[in-house]
Amino acid sequence: MTFQCEDKTILDDWLTVGPSSRLAGHSASDPYRTELLSREVLVWRDAKGQVAAREGEDSLTVQDAYGYLWICPSGKPGKPLFSFPEFSEAGRRIVDCDGIGVAVSGLRMVENFLDMGHFPYVHAHYLGEVPQTEVAAYEVSVDESADEIWATDCRFFQPKTSKSATTGLDVQYRYRVMQPMSAILYKTAFPRPGEMDAIGLFVQPHDEEHITAYCLLAYFDDTSSDTDLLAFQHTIFGQDKPILENQRPKRMPLQPGTEVPTRCDATSVAYRRWLTRRGTSYGAIR
């Protein structure tokens, strides 16, 4: 393989190359073309409907799961693709919000997804508002058996937690990081306060400083249209995009003390330590 990446933690991982719907109308003679780790990859369905992919003349290990296409660049995945049971849970709306291009490291994108502190400032009147800016203490742990990060007991007052929300709500949150470039957040479902919606963030790294960030919803919402749900998420992503693209450096510094965290950054600190322990360097400054 000729991927421009020497990071084994990324090469042995499952990286998305977009929604499965991209393959509609494509075949081996006319494959879907996209970029991963600075190389063009070709993806298609064969005559039996199975997903196939290649980079140059080399076949790639690929699978179709959760409505997305996943490639292991090395062909030797370090572990199976993460579980996402909410995707097939009865009563949930599954809405693919597709992706948005961002000129930043994939690690920066995931870290932003984990950050509650920016809600009142970047997502005012949606996910937060001044003066209710405090991030209450929460718990962060690493599930050693699954090699995943969990942030639990998170809560934040939000004026409009989702498209279906009609009043503000003290929202309960849980964050889960399954891979360096993939995470899921769970938040109080407005129509069913006892349940939690799930939002998946799947990052396709085109190179170390350019990505497409995809969003997949597994919601309890019987009133909003798909278009409304998609528009709401793209509003939120659109507010994040200029902030992320103006961060310097674009890659994530992993040296201790380079960027000083505060109490509300406990998940970010855990994420950076987890990346360092794993030896992740793609999209990072070490």
DRENRO-685427 format. One record per residue (C-alpha): residue number from 1; residue in one letter; x, z, y. Coordinates in steps of 0.2 Angstrom, whole numbers, plus 2048, in hexadecimal, padded with zeros to 3 digits. Example, Ala and Ser with C-alpha at 12.3 -4.5 7.8 and 13.67 -1.06 7.14 Angstrom:
BEGIN
seq->1, type->a, x->83E, z->827, y->7EA
seq->2, type->s, x->844, z->824, y->7FB
This chain:
BEGIN
seq->1, type->m, x->800, z->800, y->800
seq->2, type->t, x->806, z->7FD, y->812
seq->3, type->f, x->7FC, z->809, y->81C
seq->4, type->q, x->805, z->80F, y->82B
seq->5, type->c, x->804, z->822, y->826
seq->6, type->e, x->810, z->82D, y->81D
seq->7, type->d, x->805, z->83C, y->81C
seq->8, type->k, x->800, z->83F, y->80A
seq->9, type->t, x->7F2, z->84B, y->80F
seq->10, type->i, x->7EA, z->83C, y->818
seq->11, type->l, x->7EF, z->82E, y->80B
seq->12, type->d, x->7E8, z->839, y->7FD
seq->13, type->d, x->7D8, z->83D, y->806
seq->14, type->w, x->7C7, z->834, y->807
seq->15, type->l, x->7C5, z->82B, y->818
seq->16, type->t, x->7B6, z->822, y->81E
seq->17, type->v, x->7B5, z->810, y->823
seq->18, type->g, x->7A3, z->810, y->829
seq->19, type->p, x->791, z->810, y->823
seq->20, type->s, x->78D, z->808, y->812
seq->21, type->s, x->781, z->7FD, y->81C
seq->22, type->r, x->790, z->7F3, y->823
seq->23, type->l, x->791, z->7EA, y->812
seq->24, type->a, x->781, z->7E1, y->814
seq->25, type->g, x->783, z->7CF, y->812
seq->26, type->h, x->796, z->7D1, y->80D
seq->27, type->s, x->79E, z->7CB, y->7FD
seq->28, type->a, x->7AF, z->7C9, y->7F6
seq->29, type->s, x->7B1, z->7B8, y->7FE
seq->30, type->d, x->7AB, z->7BF, y->80F
seq->31, type->p, x->7AF, z->7D2, y->80F
seq->32, type->y, x->7AC, z->7DF, y->81D
seq->33, type->r, x->7BC, z->7E1, y->827
seq->34, type->t, x->7C1, z->7F1, y->830
seq->35, type->e, x->7D1, z->7FB, y->834
seq->36, type->l, x->7D8, z->80A, y->82C
seq->37, type->l, x->7E9, z->812, y->82F
seq->38, type->s, x->7EE, z->803, y->839
seq->39, type->r, x->7EA, z->7F7, y->82B
seq->40, type->e, x->7DC, z->7EB, y->828
seq->41, type->v, x->7D1, z->7EF, y->819
seq->42, type->l, x->7C4, z->7E4, y->811
seq->43, type->v, x->7B5, z->7EC, y->809
seq->44, type->w, x->7A6, z->7E3, y->7FF
seq->45, type->r, x->79A, z->7E5, y->7F1
seq->46, type->d, x->79E, z->7DC, y->7E1
seq->47, type->a, x->791, z->7D2, y->7D6
seq->48, type->k, x->78C, z->7E2, y->7CE
seq->49, type->g, x->789, z->7EB, y->7DE
seq->50, type->q, x->799, z->7F6, y->7DD
seq->51, type->v, x->7A3, z->7F9, y->7ED
seq->52, type->a, x->7B5, z->7F1, y->7ED
seq->53, type->a, x->7C3, z->7F2, y->7FA
seq->54, type->r, x->7D4, z->7EB, y->7FD
seq->55, type->e, x->7E2, z->7EC, y->809
seq->56, type->g, x->7EC, z->7DC, y->809
seq->57, type->e, x->7EE, z->7D8, y->7F6
seq->58, type->d, x->7EC, z->7EA, y->7F1
seq->59, type->s, x->7DC, z->7F1, y->7EA
seq->60, type->l, x->7D6, z->801, y->7F1
seq->61, type->t, x->7CD, z->810, y->7EA
seq->62, type->v, x->7BC, z->810, y->7F2
seq->63, type->q, x->7AB, z->818, y->7F0
seq->64, type->d, x->79A, z->818, y->7F8
seq->65, type->a, x->793, z->82A, y->7FB
seq->66, type->y, x->787, z->831, y->808
seq->67, type->g, x->783, z->820, y->80F
seq->68, type->y, x->796, z->81E, y->813
seq->69, type->l, x->7A5, z->815, y->80D
seq->70, type->w, x->7B4, z->81F, y->808
seq->71, type->i, x->7C5, z->819, y->804
seq->72, type->c, x->7D4, z->823, y->7FD
seq->73, type->p, x->7E3, z->81A, y->804
seq->74, type->s, x->7EF, z->81F, y->7F7
seq->75, type->g, x->7E3, z->81C, y->7E8
seq->76, type->k, x->7E7, z->82E, y->7E2
seq->77, type->p, x->7DA, z->83A, y->7EA
seq->78, type->g, x->7E0, z->84C, y->7EB
seq->79, type->k, x->7CE, z->851, y->7E8
seq->80, type->p, x->7BD, z->84A, y->7E6
seq->81, type->l, x->7B3, z->846, y->7F5
seq->82, type->f, x->7AB, z->855, y->7FD
seq->83, type->s, x->799, z->85A, y->7F8
seq->84, type->f, x->78B, z->857, y->804
seq->85, type->p, x->77B, z->85E, y->7FB
seq->86, type->e, x->770, z->85D, y->80B
seq->87, type->f, x->771, z->84A, y->80A
seq->88, type->s, x->766, z->84A, y->7FB
seq->89, type->e, x->75B, z->859, y->7FF
seq->90, type->a, x->749, z->856, y->7FF
seq->91, type->g, x->740, z->857, y->810
seq->92, type->r, x->74F, z->852, y->81A
seq->93, type->r, x->750, z->842, y->826
seq->94, type->i, x->761, z->839, y->823
seq->95, type->v, x->765, z->82F, y->832
seq->96, type->d, x->776, z->826, y->834
seq->97, type->c, x->77B, z->826, y->846
seq->98, type->d, x->789, z->81A, y->843
seq->99, type->g, x->799, z->81C, y->84D
seq->100, type->i, x->7A1, z->81C, y->85E
seq->101, type->g, x->7B3, z->817, y->862
seq->102, type->v, x->7BE, z->824, y->86A
seq->103, type->a, x->7D0, z->822, y->86F
seq->104, type->v, x->7D7, z->832, y->868
seq->105, type->s, x->7DE, z->83A, y->858
seq->106, type->g, x->7D1, z->83D, y->84A
seq->107, type->l, x->7D7, z->84F, y->84A
seq->108, type->r, x->7D3, z->851, y->85C
seq->109, type->m, x->7C1, z->84A, y->858
seq->110, type->v, x->7BE, z->857, y->84A
seq->111, type->e, x->7C5, z->865, y->855
seq->112, type->n, x->7B9, z->861, y->863
seq->113, type->f, x->7AA, z->860, y->856
seq->114, type->l, x->7AF, z->872, y->852
seq->115, type->d, x->7AF, z->879, y->864
seq->116, type->m, x->7A0, z->882, y->86A
seq->117, type->g, x->7A9, z->887, y->87A
seq->118, type->h, x->7A6, z->876, y->883
seq->119, type->f, x->794, z->876, y->880
seq->120, type->p, x->78E, z->87C, y->891
seq->121, type->y, x->79A, z->871, y->89B
seq->122, type->v, x->79B, z->861, y->892
seq->123, type->h, x->789, z->861, y->88A
seq->124, type->a, x->780, z->86A, y->898
seq->125, type->h, x->76D, z->86B, y->896
seq->126, type->y, x->76F, z->866, y->884
seq->127, type->l, x->77A, z->871, y->87A
seq->128, type->g, x->77D, z->87E, y->887
seq->129, type->e, x->77C, z->883, y->899
seq->130, type->v, x->784, z->88D, y->8A6
seq->131, type->p, x->785, z->89C, y->8A8
seq->132, type->q, x->782, z->89F, y->895
seq->133, type->t, x->793, z->89A, y->890
seq->134, type->e, x->799, z->8A8, y->885
seq->135, type->v, x->79E, z->8A4, y->873
seq->136, type->a, x->79A, z->8B3, y->869
seq->137, type->a, x->7A6, z->8B9, y->85B
seq->138, type->y, x->7A4, z->8B0, y->84B
seq->139, type->e, x->7AD, z->8AF, y->83A
seq->140, type->v, x->7B9, z->8A2, y->833
seq->141, type->s, x->7BF, z->8A1, y->822
seq->142, type->v, x->7C7, z->895, y->816
seq->143, type->d, x->7BF, z->891, y->805
seq->144, type->e, x->7CF, z->890, y->7FB
seq->145, type->s, x->7C7, z->889, y->7EB
seq->146, type->a, x->7BF, z->87A, y->7F5
seq->147, type->d, x->7CD, z->87A, y->803
seq->148, type->e, x->7C0, z->87A, y->810
seq->149, type->i, x->7BE, z->883, y->821
seq->150, type->w, x->7AE, z->88C, y->825
seq->151, type->a, x->7A9, z->894, y->835
seq->152, type->t, x->799, z->89F, y->833
seq->153, type->d, x->78E, z->8AB, y->83E
seq->154, type->c, x->790, z->89F, y->84C
seq->155, type->r, x->782, z->89F, y->859
seq->156, type->f, x->77F, z->897, y->86A
seq->157, type->f, x->770, z->896, y->876
seq->158, type->q, x->76C, z->883, y->878
seq->159, type->p, x->75F, z->87C, y->884
seq->160, type->k, x->75C, z->86D, y->879
seq->161, type->t, x->763, z->86F, y->868
seq->162, type->s, x->75D, z->85E, y->861
seq->163, type->k, x->751, z->850, y->866
seq->164, type->s, x->742, z->85A, y->85F
seq->165, type->a, x->745, z->86A, y->869
seq->166, type->t, x->739, z->86E, y->876
seq->167, type->t, x->740, z->87F, y->87C
seq->168, type->g, x->751, z->887, y->87C
seq->169, type->l, x->757, z->890, y->86C
seq->170, type->d, x->764, z->89C, y->867
seq->171, type->v, x->76C, z->891, y->85A
seq->172, type->q, x->775, z->896, y->84A
seq->173, type->y, x->783, z->88C, y->845
seq->174, type->r, x->78F, z->88A, y->836
seq->175, type->y, x->79E, z->87E, y->836
seq->176, type->r, x->7A6, z->877, y->827
seq->177, type->v, x->7B7, z->86C, y->827
seq->178, type->m, x->7B9, z->864, y->816
seq->179, type->q, x->7C7, z->858, y->81A
seq->180, type->p, x->7D2, z->855, y->829
seq->181, type->m, x->7C7, z->847, y->82F
seq->182, type->s, x->7B6, z->84D, y->829
seq->183, type->a, x->7AB, z->85C, y->82E
seq->184, type->i, x->799, z->861, y->82D
seq->185, type->l, x->78F, z->86D, y->839
seq->186, type->y, x->77F, z->876, y->834
seq->187, type->k, x->774, z->87C, y->842
seq->188, type->t, x->762, z->884, y->843
seq->189, type->a, x->755, z->877, y->841
seq->190, type->f, x->749, z->878, y->84F
seq->191, type->p, x->739, z->874, y->846
seq->192, type->r, x->73E, z->880, y->837
seq->193, type->p, x->748, z->88E, y->83F
seq->194, type->g, x->74C, z->895, y->82D
seq->195, type->e, x->755, z->885, y->828
seq->196, type->m, x->764, z->87C, y->82E
seq->197, type->d, x->767, z->86A, y->833
seq->198, type->a, x->777, z->862, y->82E
seq->199, type->i, x->782, z->856, y->838
seq->200, type->g, x->791, z->84D, y->830
seq->201, type->l, x->7A0, z->847, y->83A
seq->202, type->f, x->7AA, z->83A, y->831
seq->203, type->v, x->7B9, z->833, y->83A
seq->204, type->q, x->7C1, z->822, y->836
seq->205, type->p, x->7D3, z->822, y->83D
seq->206, type->h, x->7D7, z->810, y->842
seq->207, type->d, x->7E8, z->817, y->847
seq->208, type->e, x->7EF, z->828, y->84D
seq->209, type->e, x->7E7, z->827, y->85E
seq->210, type->h, x->7D7, z->81C, y->85B
seq->211, type->i, x->7C8, z->820, y->850
seq->212, type->t, x->7B6, z->81D, y->84D
seq->213, type->a, x->7AC, z->82D, y->84C
seq->214, type->y, x->79C, z->82C, y->841
seq->215, type->c, x->78E, z->837, y->841
seq->216, type->l, x->781, z->83A, y->833
seq->217, type->l, x->772, z->845, y->834
seq->218, type->a, x->769, z->84E, y->827
seq->219, type->y, x->75B, z->856, y->831
seq->220, type->f, x->74A, z->85F, y->82F
seq->221, type->d, x->740, z->855, y->83C
seq->222, type->d, x->730, z->84D, y->839
seq->223, type->t, x->72C, z->848, y->84B
seq->224, type->s, x->73B, z->83E, y->853
seq->225, type->s, x->73E, z->82C, y->84F
seq->226, type->d, x->74E, z->826, y->848
seq->227, type->t, x->752, z->81E, y->859
seq->228, type->d, x->74F, z->82E, y->862
seq->229, type->l, x->75B, z->838, y->856
seq->230, type->l, x->768, z->82B, y->857
seq->231, type->a, x->767, z->82A, y->86A
seq->232, type->f, x->768, z->83D, y->86C
seq->233, type->q, x->778, z->83E, y->861
seq->234, type->h, x->780, z->82F, y->86B
seq->235, type->t, x->77C, z->838, y->87B
seq->236, type->i, x->786, z->847, y->875
seq->237, type->f, x->794, z->83D, y->86E
seq->238, type->g, x->795, z->832, y->87E
seq->239, type->q, x->797, z->842, y->888
seq->240, type->d, x->7A6, z->847, y->87D
seq->241, type->k, x->7AE, z->836, y->87D
seq->242, type->p, x->7B6, z->837, y->88F
seq->243, type->i, x->7BC, z->849, y->88C
seq->244, type->l, x->7C5, z->845, y->87C
seq->245, type->e, x->7CC, z->835, y->883
seq->246, type->n, x->7D4, z->83E, y->892
seq->247, type->q, x->7DC, z->84B, y->887
seq->248, type->r, x->7EF, z->84B, y->888
seq->249, type->p, x->7F7, z->849, y->87C
seq->250, type->k, x->7EB, z->83F, y->872
seq->251, type->r, x->7F2, z->845, y->862
seq->252, type->m, x->7F0, z->857, y->85D
seq->253, type->p, x->7FE, z->863, y->860
seq->254, type->l, x->801, z->86F, y->851
seq->255, type->q, x->810, z->879, y->858
seq->256, type->p, x->80A, z->88B, y->85B
seq->257, type->g, x->808, z->88F, y->86D
seq->258, type->t, x->807, z->87D, y->873
seq->259, type->e, x->7F5, z->87F, y->878
seq->260, type->v, x->7EF, z->891, y->87B
seq->261, type->p, x->7DF, z->895, y->872
seq->262, type->t, x->7D1, z->8A2, y->877
seq->263, type->r, x->7C6, z->8AC, y->86C
seq->264, type->c, x->7B9, z->89F, y->86B
seq->265, type->d, x->7C6, z->893, y->863
seq->266, type->a, x->7C7, z->89C, y->853
seq->267, type->t, x->7C1, z->88D, y->849
seq->268, type->s, x->7CD, z->882, y->852
seq->269, type->v, x->7DC, z->88E, y->84E
seq->270, type->a, x->7D6, z->88E, y->83C
seq->271, type->y, x->7D5, z->87B, y->83B
seq->272, type->r, x->7E7, z->879, y->843
seq->273, type->r, x->7EE, z->886, y->837
seq->274, type->w, x->7E6, z->87E, y->828
seq->275, type->l, x->7ED, z->86D, y->82D
seq->276, type->t, x->7FE, z->874, y->82F
seq->277, type->r, x->7FD, z->87D, y->81E
seq->278, type->r, x->7F8, z->86C, y->816
seq->279, type->g, x->806, z->863, y->81F
seq->280, type->t, x->7FA, z->857, y->828
seq->281, type->s, x->804, z->84D, y->835
seq->282, type->y, x->7FA, z->83D, y->838
seq->283, type->g, x->7F2, z->83E, y->849
seq->284, type->a, x->7FC, z->84E, y->84D
seq->285, type->i, x->80B, z->853, y->857
seq->286, type->r, x->816, z->85E, y->84C
